[in-house]
């Protein structure tokens, strides 16, 4: 290997680091636009005597004509508001970062640089097109656009393949091919057969929709991510770089180490805590799994179960408030509901998910005879570490306040970041260095770049499905299916989400299913928020559903276990996730009763077509389903483990599983007797176990 190879690689990484920091600063700038505007107004008011005496109209004129207001308005119009920059700049920076750090042989490193330059040229061309459209020019297709669109698409697919594997690229290529041949398909292909058009006409339509306008790669997925999501990536990266991750692990071990199977519970707890900061399942597995999985194995759990426990726990982070996964922001954009309502709706389902995960681990630990962690393995928090816990409380409190009291997602993320940065610098002395802060910004930029790449590919898939007309035909078919019994419709949707999610990210799965449901949502008979979250949870569960369980596959190498076996174990541990969507579909109090907290803040009752009237659900409804779900998961988890106080026979396991499922039915005439019978079974098992222990051997 030549000396130039490693030097060239380091040079590329340094350039990528600089670009990553610039990307992080761009994210912060766009999320700070609201606070900056408020600050400019405050400065003008504070330095302008008699401002309060002016009428509102004169105040607006004065703010616009003041030198500071005029300067900020010019900056806002030229930098903060143009669509081309809001969408295009993050894409350009993300592709440059991703290409420069892409592993490649030293002799081929020049190809990464060439691709980075081509990406800059191609996407800059799109930015110029959108600037022209904003200036009043009608969208049109020029000869150069065909070339630029092709280059941008090929680079997107190449990067997606290198970073996320071949399945999603193959899926995208299928829809590209379908776009051109849909008119040639015979009638017996059903909804696949589309309108006839020449290849030239199809190509022109594709370029016009996806390049001359904000469609395809530049459609709603990337718009949601650049507008709302990236600031939360920066927020989480700063907290993790401060050393808060190690503190999280200590807290989790201290809280749960005393329980039966304490090591595995600590993994679940730490992943749940990480989920409040990051909604990405695989990154949660990688970041926490390297610490938790070896500890779980050493405590006596089998390798496959150790990896599965971490995968199942990390998967739940995608519905863990307040920073849920990217898909939650997609839901808010699709149904026209503020993100804070999505967060509140997810509170009880998230609690249910981790309750089920804890119980699955608990009964497995009982079965294997694994007790609590010894006291020496449960590190005590020092007084200083208790104080350092403010690094979570202060930023998350700030984030929650601005999400609920002043609903602006970018503003909430920005103020949360500011408090996180300040708290990290105050509470962690090691963080008070330019090198640590630089590293935090680099990590934030790189994480954001990978998200932008995959979302750009998702946008291309979504655009192809919509523009080809397939979405409309599928919607008609699904609307016909929706006329059937609700359980059948929900099963079809659940199956579709799981099957698609085996090879696609949750965001892509969500969009495809929702597009298919677009004209059939009203016919399904449940509120849009319920249906969309139903899809979200099953898209999430696909990451632990064999045969392609991506979160389990990420955990298996760390555990030294077979990926398929780890996937099946993860699906068993996360079984609550398969029940939760059906529970909130038939028990609306799970999603909607807590929305009353906005009335406690002095707001009027939430009224939206996307939600039910929250006055139709009571506290008894919520209390009942919480009690019923807890009992049901106790029965089902013990049935899966085959153990409670003692080993369970096959008939006992079947009985427990059946009673647990029946207790979740919406008909109280069936659910309540089943719950009472299930409770009797548990009590009987406890009594028999104690009697057996009292008999001398």
N, C-alpha and C positions, 0 to 999 in steps of 0.2 A: 504493500500500500504506500503510495507516495505521501510525502509530508504535506503536500498541498490539499490532500483529501480531507483530513481532520480539520485543518485550518479553514478550509472552505465551508465545512459543515458548521463549525463554530461561528463563522462570519454570518452564515444564513440564519442561524438561531438567534444571534444578537440582533440582526435586522428584524426578525420576526418578533423578538421581545419588545423592541422599540415600537413597532406597529401595534402590538398588543396593548401597550400602555396608551398609545394614541387612541386606539379603539375604546378602551375603558374611559378615557377622558371625554370622547365623543358621546358615549352612553350617558355619562354624568351630565354633560352639557344639555342634552335633549331632555333628560328627566328633570333638570333644574330650571327649565324654561318658565314654569309657573312661579316658583319661588323668586327667580330673578325679576320677573315682571312685578311681583308684589313688592320686592325690595326697591325697585326703581320708583314705583308709585310712592312708597313711604318716604324716600329721600326727597322727592319733589315736594310732597306735602309738608315735610318737616322744614324745608329750606325756603318755602314760599309763604310769607305772611299774608293773611287774608284769604288763603285758599278755601278754608271751611265756609267762608261767607259767600262764596260763589254758588250759583245754581249748579245743578248736576250737569246740565248741558255745557255751561261755561267751564266746569271742572274738566269735562272730557276734552274740550277744545284746548284748554290750558295744558293738560297732560300731553296732548298730541303735539303742541307747538313748542313746548319747553325743550331746550337744547338736549337735555338728558333723555327726555321721552322720545324726541325725534330720532336721536342716535340709536336708542334701543329698538325703536320701531323699524329703523332701516336694517339693523342687524337681524331682527326677528324675520323680516320679510325676505332677506337674502340668505339666511342660514338655517333658521329654526323651523320655518314653515314650508319651504319647497318640498313637494312630494319626492322629487328625484333624489334629493339629499337625504331625507328621512329614511327612505328605503334603500337607495343605491349606495350611499356611503358605508353603512354597515356591511353590505354584501362585498364591496370592493376590499375593505380592510380584512374581512373574515377570510376571503379566498386567498389573499396574499399571505396572511398568517399561516393558514392551513397548508398551503403549498410549500412554503419555505421550511416548515418543520416536518414535512412528510418524509418518512424513512425511505432512502434510496441509495443505491451503490454510489460511491464517490465519483466514479467515472460518468454517472448519469445525472449528477446533481444539477448540471446546467439545464436539464429539461425542466426541473422544478422552477427555475428562475424564468425560463422562457414562458412557461404556463402562467406564472404569476403576472408577467408583463402583459400577456394576451388577455388575462382576466381583467386587468386594470383597463386596458384599451376597450374591450368589449362592453363591460358594464358602464364605463364612462360614456360610451356612445349612447347607451340607454338613458343615462342621466340627462344627456344633452337633448335627446328626443322629448323627454318629459318636460324639461324646461321650455322647449318650444311649444309643447301643448299647453302648458300653463300660461304662456304668453298669448294664447289665442289661436295658434295654428292647429288645423284639423289633423287628427292622427292619420298618417299615411305610411305606405311601405315603399322605401327606397331600395335600390339594388344593394347598397352597402348593408342594409338591415338584415338581408338574408344571410350574409356572411357573419355578421356580428352575433346574430341570434344562434347560428349553428355553433360558433366557437364557444359562446357562453354556455349553451346546453351541454356540449361535449365535456367541457371542463367541470361543470356541475356534476354530471354523471360519473366522471372519473374520480373526483374527490369523494363523492358519496360512496363509490365502490371501495376506495382505499380506507375510508374511515368507518363505514357501517356495513360492509359486506355486499355480496352480489345479489341477494334476494330483492332488495328494494330497487336496485338498478334494473334487474330483469323485469320486475313489475312495471316500472316506468317505461321501459322499452316496449313492453306489450301494448301499453296504451298509445305510445307513439305510432306503432305499426297499425293498431286498430284505427287510429285517426285517419289513416290514408286508405285503408281497405274496407271501411265500414259499409260503403255503398256497393261493394262487390259481393258481400255475403248473401247467401240465399235466404229466403223467407223462413225456412225451417230452423234457422239459428235463433229465431225468436227476438228477444230484446237486443241482441247483438247487431241485427241487421239495421243499417242506417240509410240516410238519404245519399243518393249518388252525387258524386262530384269528381272532377279530374284531380290528379295529383297536384297540378299547379294551383288549382283553386283551393285545395286543402292546405297546401303550404302557405299560400298567401293569407288565408284565414288564420292559420296558426301564428304567423309572424305579426299580423295586424293585432290579434288579441293579446299575444304574450310578449310582444316587444314594443310595438308602437303605443301600447296602453299599459295599464297596471293590472295585467292578468297573468296567469301562469305562475312563473317563479316570483313575480312581484305582487301576487294576489293577497288574499286575506291572511293566510298563515304568516307570511313574513311581516305583514303590516301589524298584526297583533304582537308578534315577537319584538319587533323594533320599538313599538310604541309602549309596551307594558312589561315585557318579560326580562329583558336584558339587565335592567337596573337591579333586579332581584338576584341575578347571577353575581353581579359585582358585590352586592350586599353580603351574600353568603361566602364569597371568596375571601373577603376582608376578615370576616369572623373566623374562618378556618385558618387563615394565615397567622392570626394573632396568637394561636396556641389554644384557642377555645375548644378545638376538637379533643385534645387530651383531657381537658377539664370535663367535657361531656362524658367521656368514657368513665372517668372517676365517679361522676354523679350517678351514672347508670349502674355501675357496680355497687355503689353504696346503697342505692335505693332498692335494688332487686336481688343483691347477692345473698340475702338471708332467706330467700324463698327456695323451695324445692326445685332443683335444676337451675340454681342461681346464675351460673355462667351463661346459659342460653338466654335467660331472662334479661341479663345485662345487655346482650346483643340486641334483643328486641327493643329494650328501652332506649339504647343509644341510637338505634336506627330511627325510632320514633322521634327522638329529639333532633337528630340530623334532618328529619323530614320537615321540621318547622323552618329549616333554613334552605333546603334544597329538595326539589320535587322530582329528581331524576333517580330512577331505581338502580341502574347499573353503576352510576357514579357513587351512589350510597354504598353499594356492595363493595366496590373497590376501595373506597376510603375507609370504611369501618371494618370491612371483612378481614383485612390483613391483621387487625388487632383482635377481633372477637372470635373468629373461627378457630385459631389455634387454642384459645382458652376453652372454648366449648369442647373441643376434642379431648383436651387434657382432663376435663372433668368427667369423662366417661361416655360421652355421646359418640355415636359412629360418625365417620367422616361425612357420609352423604347427608345425614341429619344435621350436622354442624353447618355445612354449606347451605342446606335448604332453609334452616332457621334464619340465617342471615339474609338469604334471597327473599324470603317471604316478608321479613320485617322491613327490608329496604323498599320493597314494592309498595308498601302502604304509604310511603312518603309522598306518593303522587296525589293522595287525597288528604294529606295532613295540613291543616291550616297553621299559620296564615299564608305561608308561601307554598302553595300547591304547585303541581306540575304545570307545564306549558299549556296542557289541554284545558285547564280551568279557565285560562284567559280566552281560549278559543270559544268556550261555552258562553262566556259573557258577551263576546262579540257576536256570536251567532243568534242568540235569543234577545239581544238588546237589553240586558240586565246588568246593573252595576256589579263589579267583581265582589264587593263586600257581601252581597246576598249569596253569592256562590260559596264564599268562605263559611258563612253561618250555616248554610245548608249542609256543608261537609263535616261539621263538628261531630254530630252523633254517628254518622257512618264511619268516620275515622276511629272513634272510640270503639265502636263495634268490631272493626277490623282487628285492632290490636288486642281487644279482649279475646277474640277467637284465637289469635296467634299465641297469646300468653297461655291460654288453656291447653292448646295443642302441645306446647312445650312442657307444661306442668305434668300432664298425664304421661307423656313419654318419659319424663324424668322419674315419675313414680314407678313406671313399669320396669325401668332399668335399675331402680334403687339408687338413683343419684340424688344426693341431698343438697344442702345449701353450700355455698362457697365457705371455706374456712375463714375465720375472722382475719387471719394474716393475709388472705388473698383479697380482702375488701379494704382498699386503701381509705383511710380516714381523711376527710377534707380538713385542711388547716384553716385557721382563721383567715389567712390571706386568700385562700381559695374560695371560702364562703363569700368574701367580698368580691372576688373576681366573677362570681356568678352574675353580678350586675351586667357583665358583658352580653348576657342573653336577655335579661329582664328589660334593660333600658332600650336597646334597639327594637326588640319585639313589641314592647309597650308602645314605643313611638310609631312603629309600623301599624299596629292595630288601631291606635288612636286616629291616625290620618286616613286609614281605610274605612273606619266606621263613622267618625264624627265629621270629617271633611273628605267626602269620597272622591279622591283623585289618586289613581293607581301610581302614575309616575311620581307625583309629589310624595306619596307615602313611601315609595321606594327610595327616593332621594333623601328625605329626612331620616329614614331608617339607616341609610348608608352613613350619613354624617354622624349620627349618634354612635353607630357601630365603630367608625374610624376613631372618634374621640374616646370612646370607652376602651377600645383596644389599646390605644396609646397610653391612657392613664393607668389601666389596670395591669398591663403586661409590659414590663420594662424592656423585654427583648424586642418588642414590636416598635420601639422608639428608635428606629434607624431607617435611613433612606433605603438600605438594601432590602429590609423586610417589607416595607411598603411598596417598593418597586416590584418585588417578587409577588406580592398580593395582586397588584394591578396587572402584572403579566399573566398570572393564573386566571384572573377574571376575564382578560381579553381572549385568552386561548379557549376557555370554556364557552364563552359567548360565540366565538368563531365557529366551533363545532356545531353549536345549536343552529346558527344561521345557515350553515351548509345543508344540514339535513332538512330544515324547514324550507329552504329554497327548492330542494328536490320534491318535498311534499306538495308545495305549491304547483309545481309542474304537473304532478299526477292529478291533483284536484282540478286544475284547469283543463287538462285533456279530457277527463271524465265529463266535466260540465259542457265544454265547447263541442265535444263530439256528439252530444245529444243522448248519450247513454244514460246519463243521470236522470233525464226526464222520463225515458222509457222504463228505467228501473223503478222510479218513483210511482209510476202508474201501476206497475205490477205489485209493488209493496202496498200501495193504497188498497188494492183488491184483497191482499192478504190481511190487511188491517181490519177488514170487515168481519174477520173471523173472531174466535174467542181471544180475549186479551192474553191469557197464558201462552197460547200458541204463538201470538205475535211477538211477545217478549222472548220466548225461547228462540225464535228465528233471529231476532236482533242479537241476542246474546251469543248464539252460535256463530253468526256472521262476524261479530266483533272479535271473538276468540280466534277463529280461523284466520282472519286477516291479520290479527295482531301477532300471530306466530312468526311472521316475517317482516312486519312493518312496525315502525314506532307507533306508540299510542296516539300521537297527533294525527298521523296519516290514517290510521284505522278509524279514529273519530270522524274525521272529515268525510271519508268515503261512506261510512254508515249514515251520517247525518244528511249528506247529499241525497242518498237513496231514499231517506225518509222525508225529504223536504216538502213534498206535496201530500204526504200521508200522515203527518203528525196529528192533525186534528182528528183524523179517522181512528187513530190508535186509542183515543179516549183517556189519555192521561196528560197532565200539563207538560209543556215543553221542557221546563227545568228538570222535571222528574225523568223524562225520556232521555234528555241529553246526558244527565248524570248516570243514568242506567248504562248508556253506551260507554261513558268515560270509565266506569268501574270495570266493565268487562274488557275494555281495551287495556286497562291496567293489569287485569288478571292474566292476560295473555302472556305476560312476561314470566309467569311461573307455571304455565300450562304446557306439558309435554305434547308433542315431541320437540318443539322448538321453544324452550323456556329460557329467554335471553338472560334474565337475572340469575337463574339457577346455573346456567352455563358459565356466567362470569364468576360465580362463587365456587364452582366445582374444582377448578385448578388450584385455588387457594386451599381448599379442604383436602386435596389429593383424592377426590372421589370421582366416580363415574357420573358424567353429566346427566344421562338419562335417569339414572336412579335418583340423583339429586333433584331433578325436575319433578319426579313423581312425589318425592317427599315434600318438596316445597308446595306443591298443589294441595297436599293433605294438610300441611300446617296452615296454609292460607285459605282453607276451605270456607271460612266465614265470608271471604270476598265474593264467592259465588252465590251466597244467599242474600247478602246485603241489598243488592239492587232489587230483588223481588220483594224484600221486606219493605223498602221505602216506596216501592210502587203501590203496594197494597196497604201500607200504614203511612199515610202522608205526614203524620205528626213528626216522623223522624227528620224530614227535611224542613218542615215549615213552622213548627211550633216555636222554635227558638228565634224566628224572625221577629218575635214580639220585642226583642231587646231594642230594636230601633224606636219603638214607642217609648221605651224607658228613657231613651235619649231625648225625648221630647218631640220626635217626629210623628207624622201621621201614619196610620196603618198602611203597610205596603200594599199597593194595588198595581198589579201587572197581569197581562194576559199570559205571561210565562209561568205564573204561579197560581196556586189556589188561593181562595179567600182564607187567610190564616185564622179567621174567626170560627171557621167550621171545624177546627181541631182543638181539643182541650188538653189540659195537663194530664188528665187521666189517660188519654190516648197515648201520650208520650211515656208516662210512667209504666203503663201496661206493657208496651212493646219493649222497653228497656229490660223489665223484669223477665218477660217471656224470652227475649233473645239471649239473655245471660243464662237462663235455665237451659234453653235449647242448645247453646254452645257447650255447656257442661256435659249434657247428654251425648251430643254428637262427637265431641272431642274424646270423651272416655270410650265411646264405641269404636272410634278409629284406632285408638291406642290399645283397646282390648283390656283396659285396666282402669280401676278406680281405687277402692281401698284394697281390692284383691283382683286376681285375674278374672276376666269376664268370659263366660261361655258364648258360643256363637248365637244362641237364641237371645241371650241378654243383650248382646251388642246390637242385634237387629231391632229388638224392642226399644232400646234407648234411641237409636237413630230414627225410628219411625215416630216415637213420641216427640222427639226434638223438632222434627219437621212439622208435625201436626200442630205443635204449640205456636208456630209462626203464622198459621192461617188467619185470614182476616175475619172469619166467622167465629165469634166468641163462643158460640154454642159447641164448637168442636175444639177450639184452641184452649179454652179454660179447663175442660176435663182432661185434655191431653197434658197440660201443664201440671195439673194436680197429680195425675198418674205418674208423670215423670219425676216430680218431687218425691212422691211416695217410693218410687224405685230407688232414688238416691239415698233417702233416709233408711230404707230397708237394707241397702248395701252397707251403710255405715253401722247399723245395729248389728248385723251379722258379723261384720269385721271385728267389732269390739268383743262380741261374744267369743269369736274364734281365738282372739288374743288372750281372753280371760281363762280359757281352758288350758290347764297345764299339760305340757307335752310329756 
